[in-house]
Amino acid sequence: MNIIARFLGTVFALLLATQVIAGFFVSGVYAATIVALLLAVINITLKPLVLLIALPLQILTLGLFTFIVNALFLLFVASFVEGFAVAGFVPALLGALLITAVLWVLDIFF
C-alpha cells in the first residue's frame, strides 16, 4: 500500500477512535499526526523484534496477540505525547482494532 495513504489512514483512524471509543482522546490533527509518525517508527523498528520474542504467544493465539502488542504500543506512545491520552488497556485495545480495521479497508482500495 502507498505509504502516504497508510499514514493518512492512521491519522484518520486516530481521529475516528476519538469519536467512537470512550477513554481514547486525541486533541487534534497535529497530535494525531505526531502519534501516527511515532507509531510508524515503532512499527518499523520495535514491532518485528517484539513479535519475534512473543512468537510462542503468537502461535498459541493464532496471531491475535498482535492486537495486544499494538495496544501496548498505543499506551507507550500515549505516555509521552501531549494531546494524546488513552484511559486504559481496553480503550487502547479497541483503538488498535479500529486502526487495524481502517488500514485493512484502505489496503483493499490501495
C-alpha positions in Angstrom: 0.0 0.0 0.0 1.1 3.5 -0.6 3.0 4.9 2.4 1.2 8.2 2.3 -2.2 6.6 2.2 -1.3 4.4 5.1 -0.1 7.3 7.1 -3.2 9.4 6.4 -5.3 6.4 7.2 -3.7 6.1 10.6 -4.3 9.8 11.3 -7.9 9.3 10.2 -8.3 6.2 12.3 -6.9 8.0 15.4 -9.4 10.9 14.9 -12.2 8.4 14.4 -11.2 6.5 17.5 -11.6 9.7 19.5 -15.2 10.0 18.4 -16.1 6.3 18.8 -14.2 5.0 21.8 -14.7 6.3 25.3 -11.3 6.8 27.0 -9.4 7.5 23.8 -8.5 11.1 23.3 -6.6 13.0 20.6 -6.6 16.7 20.8 -6.4 17.5 17.1 -4.9 16.8 13.7 -1.5 17.9 14.8 -1.4 15.4 17.8 -2.8 12.6 15.6 -0.1 13.3 13.0 2.6 13.1 15.7 1.2 9.9 17.1 0.9 8.4 13.6 4.5 9.3 12.9 5.7 7.7 16.2 3.6 4.6 15.6 5.1 4.2 12.2 8.7 4.5 13.6 7.8 2.0 16.3 6.2 -0.4 13.9 9.3 -0.3 11.7 11.9 -0.7 14.4 10.5 -2.4 17.5 7.5 -4.4 16.3 9.4 -7.1 14.5 11.6 -7.7 17.5 8.7 -7.8 19.9 6.7 -10.1 17.7 9.7 -12.4 17.4 10.1 -12.5 21.1 6.4 -13.2 21.5 6.3 -15.8 18.8 5.1 -18.6 21.1 2.2 -16.4 22.2 1.5 -15.5 18.5 1.3 -19.2 17.6 -0.8 -20.0 20.6 -3.3 -17.3 19.9 -3.2 -17.7 16.1 -1.9 -14.2 15.6 -4.4 -12.4 17.9 -1.6 -11.4 20.2 -0.6 -8.8 17.6 -3.6 -6.7 18.7 -2.3 -6.7 22.3 1.2 -5.6 21.1 -0.4 -2.8 19.1 -2.5 -1.8 22.2 0.7 -1.7 24.3 2.4 0.5 21.7 -0.5 2.9 21.8 -0.2 3.1 25.6 3.5 3.6 25.2 3.1 6.5 22.8 0.3 8.0 24.9 2.6 8.1 27.9 4.8 10.8 26.3 2.8 12.6 23.6 0.9 15.6 24.8 -2.5 15.8 23.4 -2.9 12.1 23.2 -4.4 10.1 26.0 -5.7 6.5 26.5 -7.6 5.8 29.7 -6.5 2.2 30.0 -5.8 -1.1 28.3 -9.3 -1.7 27.0 -9.6 1.6 25.1 -6.1 1.0 23.7 -7.1 -2.5 22.5 -10.3 -1.1 20.9 -8.2 1.7 19.3 -5.8 -0.9 17.9 -8.6 -2.9 16.5 -10.2 0.2 14.9 -6.8 1.4 13.4 -6.3 -2.1 12.0 -9.8 -2.2 10.5 -9.4 1.2 8.8 -6.0 0.3 7.4 -7.4 -3.1 6.2 -10.2 -1.3 4.3 -7.6 1.2 2.9 -5.4 -1.8 1.9 -8.3 -3.1 -0.2 -8.5 0.2 -2.2 -4.8 1.0 -2.5 
